[in-house]
Amino acid sequence: MQLSPASEAIITATAAVVAEHADQITATFYPDMFEAHPELLNIFNTANQAIGEQPKALAASVVAFAVQLIDPAAPDFTPVMQRIAYKHVSLGIQATEYTIVEHYLMKAVKTVLGDAVTPEVGAAWDEVYWLFATTLIAEEARLYALGGTDPGHPWRDYRVVERFEEADEVFSLLLAPVAGDVPAHRTGQYVAIQVELPDGRLQPRQYTISSGPRGDSLRVTIKRVRGINGAPDGQVSGWLYENAKPGTVLKVSQPAGDVVLDGSDRPIVLVSAGIGITPAAAILEDLSRRQPDRTVRLFHADTSFDHHALYQGLRRQVLAMSDARAQNWYEQGADEAPTLHPARSGFMDLSDVELPDDAEVFMCGPLPFMQAIRHQLIARGVPADRIQYEVFGPDLWAQNPD
């Protein structure tokens, strides 16, 4: 995959300028596209649009892809591309929609950069876009095929079989297909759930499958999002909190995601904060059944013990394994928390905890938390390529984890 020589020269000369204006370009592009194609609002997370995360993620991805095309020393973009493809498949994005995006993205480039976008410059960046798009289209077609999904009908009906209240405004839903079998999935993957809001809009959100493979059902664990600092409450999590009860039928995507449990016997370190406990819960449940002697360290941070979702199940699984240990950090009430091992007070600090040699690390939580913990782990000698992470919504960290 490479640019034509003429386009490569132009991209080399203009990449810095486009990168400088990338946020402005995508901030112009999205409103213009949604005005002309409001049906696309059913695919995109409007909350991420409102706070600007989606435009920033798209800008960073396209620029990083362009840099890789012109700089042999640039980081490999393949892992980022794979992650984007999984996100798109979970949202039901189709190949035809890339043509719409191209039209309004190139229009925004010309609007923001003005006369600097000569026909030659426009053609070069259009070439970058289509290399980017066709790579994604091919990978997404492969993932749809592997999942047995018709891209034209990406959502399946699932019925809520049971609901469990896990912690303060955290609940689990046990979901079973209305027709057919549960699709195969790998431990650590997620699904998207699409709901119709009271105003008639459709909105999808992604939630980890918080259990290991069960064969007849999927479990997702959801925290009701409360807005802070003037941000609105979570629309989809709020709707599910109020309405998803046994018997409710929900639209669910095929399982997706690349942060998954492999088949090795290497030690595992699971790091999480808040509702980021869900991938760790899935991995630990799977390991306690299939590899009960595998070395596992579970590190979790939360506001308090009362906010610690899925604790009882995690405790049982730790006790069932021969070499599993857990350590929790609580901002409030750590001294009184009835945990298996004494909880620590304050924010997570891994500077003095025991870390197994040659461990694989899985992280999930807010981006600032994961960035801080990644630095701690690297300082402890954990190689960066053994630290995997999951983030829901636009991945603003993927191109520059440092």
Secondary structure, DSSP 4 states (H G I P E B T S, - for coil): ----HHHHHHHHHHHHHHHHTHHHHHHHHHHHHHHH-GGGGGTS-HHHHHHTHHHHHHHHHHHHHHHHHH-TTSPP-HHHHHHHHHHHHHHT--TTHHHHHHHHHHHHHHHHHGGG--HHHHHHHHHHHHHHHHHHHHHHHHHHHHTT--TTS--EEEEEEEEEEEETTEEEEEEEESSSPPPP--TT-EEEEEEE-TTS-EEEEEEEB-S---SS-EEEEEE-----TTPPPPHHHHHHHHH--TT-EEEE---B-S----S----EEEEEEGGGHHHHHHHHHHHHHH-TTS-EEEEEEES-GGG-TTHHHHHHHHHHSTTEEEEEEESS-GGG---SSPPEESS---TTS---TT-EEEEES-HHHHHHHHHHHHHTT--GGGEEEE-SS--TTTT---
